[in-house]
Amino acid sequence: MKIIVLPDVHGRKFWEVAREHINECDRVVFVGDYFDPYDFEEVSVVYAINNFREILSFAREYPEKVVMLLGNHDMPYFSEDYRALSSYHCRWSPEWHSKIAAILAANRELFKMAHVEDDILFTHAGCSTKWLKSIHAEPASLDELVATLNALPTTEKGLRQLFMVSHHRGGRNKAGSCIWADVDELAYASMDLHIDGKAVKQVFGHTLQVEYDRRGNLVSCPPITNPTMKMLDTRCAYLLDTETFEHTALLNA
């Protein structure tokens, strides 16, 4: 299976490469974080919202192919209960927050927390055994895990579990949730996700890989990968071969 993976958007347009390759893939997976652009990229709220509307149109044009996951920057707009729990303050005015929340509410059925294809788990930030144990989740299968994760936004307890942040991200929990885990929490064998004694392959974003070059320009760094995980938050789309678990960068024509 060929899957186009679209890491954290944050108002950027790189996702449009999926349109160019839509007939060459079996699935398109957005891993979340559509809003809250980085200040250094100077993306306006109007631009980010219009960009998101285009993503929604794309998802509705290809409903059998496009999967849209939620990230930590989406949840405060998606759920007022989560916003109150996290004490989140919108980067823009309350008026813009309300507009984004209304757009999400009108398209709520398009979104979920997790997705699985060919025994590969897709979430926003990755899922660790340590976090699952901390919320007393012991799924017997990958499908059961996905069902558990997708049910979390429906209860107050689940929202609290989603807002679990480890010290890697300035929090106090022992492990971060599937929308908050730092790549450092998942890049070591001891933190691999195991179900029924078998390591689960994962694809996610959340931890931006950028640096300044010698000329002072901000450039993207390569993804962080190992045999069981791919952290692809590099401001670029990727084509994933689920059979080989190999990825290739996709660039706009």
N, C-alpha and C positions, 0 to 999 in steps of 0.2 A: 504494500500500500504506500502511496505517495501523499504526504501531508505537508501543506504549507503552514509553517508555524510563524505567527506574528507576535513577537514579544511586545513589551510595554509600549503603547502608542504615545501617550502623553501629548496629544495634539499633533503629532508628526504625520507626514504623508507617506512614509515608506510602505505602508500597508497596501497601497494601490498596486504594487507589483503583483498582488494576488489576482487582480482582475486580468492582467496580461497572461497569467498562467492557469487560470481557472479550469480550462479544458484539459490540462495536463496533470491534474491532481485528483485525488479521491476525496480529500477533506481539506478545509481551511480552519485552523484553530487560532483564535485570538486569545492570548493568555491574560488579558485584562490590563487595567490602568490606562483608561482612555482619556482621563482628565488630569488636571493639575500639572501643566507643563513646567519644566525646569526654568528658573529665572534666566539662566545663562543662554537659553535658546530663544528668548524673547517672543514666545508664542502668545498671542492675545486670547482672552476668553472667548471672544466672538469667533475667532479662527478655529479654536479647539472644539467649540460646540458645532460649528458647521461641518467640521471634519468628522465629528461623531455622527452627525445626521447622515453623512455619506456612507459611513460604515454600516449604519442601520439599514440603509437602502440596499447596500450590497448583500447584507445578510438575508434580507427578505427576498432579494432577487434569486438567491441560491440557497433556499432553506434546507435542501437535502445535503448541502456540502458545508455550510458555514456554522462553526461552533463559537460561541462567545462566552468566555469565562470572566469572572469578576476578580478584581484585585483590591489591595488595601486602599488604594486611592479612589475606588469606585463605591465601596461599601457605605461611606458616610452620606453619599447622595442616594444610594439604593435603599437605605434603611434609616429612618429617623431614630429608631431605637439604638441602632449601632452607633449613630452619630452622637447620641447622648452618652452612651456607654464610653466611647473613646474620647469624649470632650473635644471632638474635632472642630476646628475653626476653619471655615472655607477660606481659600487663598484669595477669593474674590468677595464681592459684596453678597449679603444675604439674598438680594434679588436674583443674582446669577445662580446661587446655590439652589434656590427654589425652581428656577427654570430647568436646571440640569436634573434635579430630582423628578420633575414632572415628565421630562423626556424618558427617563428610566422607568418610571411608573407606567407609562403608556406602552412600554415595550418589555415589560417585566418577564414575559414568557420566553424571551430569547436568551436569557442569562442563566448560568449555573456556576457552581464552584469547581467542579471537576468533570473530567471526561476521560474515557479510556478507548484506545484503539489498538488492536493486536497486542494486548497485554502491556501496553505502555500507558502510564498515567500522566495526564496533563492537568496541571494546576497553575495558579499564579506564581507561587513562591516555593513549591515543593513540599513534600510531606515526609516527616520522619517518624520512625518507630517510637522515638522518645516522646514526641508530642502525642501520638495516638495513645500511648500508655498513660500519659498524664491526664487525658480526658476519658480514660477507661474504655477506649474503643479497641476491640480485638476482632476485626473483620476476618471472616473465614475465606473470603475470596476478594479479588479486585473489584468485581461488580458490587459486592456488599460495601466495600470501602467507598466507592463512588457514590452509592446511595446515601451512605452516612454523611459524607461531606456535603452533598447537595441538599440535605435536610437541615443543615446547621442554621441557615438564615431564617428558618421558620419558627424558632423558639428563642426565648431570652437566654436560656442556658447555652444554646448553640452560638448565639451572637457573642456571648462572653468567651466561649472557646475559640471563636475566630479572632477575637481581640486578645490573643495571647502572644506576647512579644518577649523574646529573650534579651539577654544583655548585649548580644551582637547588634541589636537595633535600639538599645537604650531602654529596654524593658526589664521586668523583674521575674518573668516566668522562666522555667527551666528549659523550655523549648518554644520556638515560634510556630504559629499555626500555618496552614496551607496558603495563607495570604501574607504572612509576616516572616516566615523563616528566612534567615540570611543564608547565602550560599555556603558560608563557612560551617553552618550547622548540618549541611548535607554532603559535603565534599569528602568526607572521611568514611572509611569502611564501617566504623563503629556506629555511624549514624544512618547507614543505608536503611531504606524501607524494606522490611521483610513481611511477607504474608505466607503463612503455612510453611515457614522455613525457607522460602525462596525469595531472593532479592528481586525487587520490582524496578523496572526501568522507568525513569521519569524525565519529563521535559517541562521546563518552567522558565520564568524570567525573574523580575523583581530587583535584582542587584546590578545596577547599571555599570558596565565596563567601559570607562573612558579615561583618557589621560591627555596631558598637554605635550605636544611635540616640541622640538628645539626652537621652532619659530613662534611658539606660544599659541598654536592652534589646537583646539580640542578635537581629538580623534578617537574613534571607537577602537577598543581592544578586542581580541578574539574571545569567543565564548569560553566558559569554563566547563570542561567535560571530563567524564571518566566512563568506564564501561557500563555504568548503570544510571548516569544522569547527564543531562544537557541543560546548562544555564545559559540561555540565549539572549539576554538583555543587552544588545549591542547596537540598537537603533537600526536594525536590519532584519529583513525577512529571510527565512530559511526553508529549504525543501528537505523534508525528512523521509528517508526510506525506512519503513518500519521493519522490514525484513533484515536489513543489515545494521540498523540503528546508526546510520551515517547521515550527516547533514551537509548541505551545500548552500552557500549564501546566494540569495536571489537579489539581483539589482534591477532597478527600473530601466527600461530601454531608453 
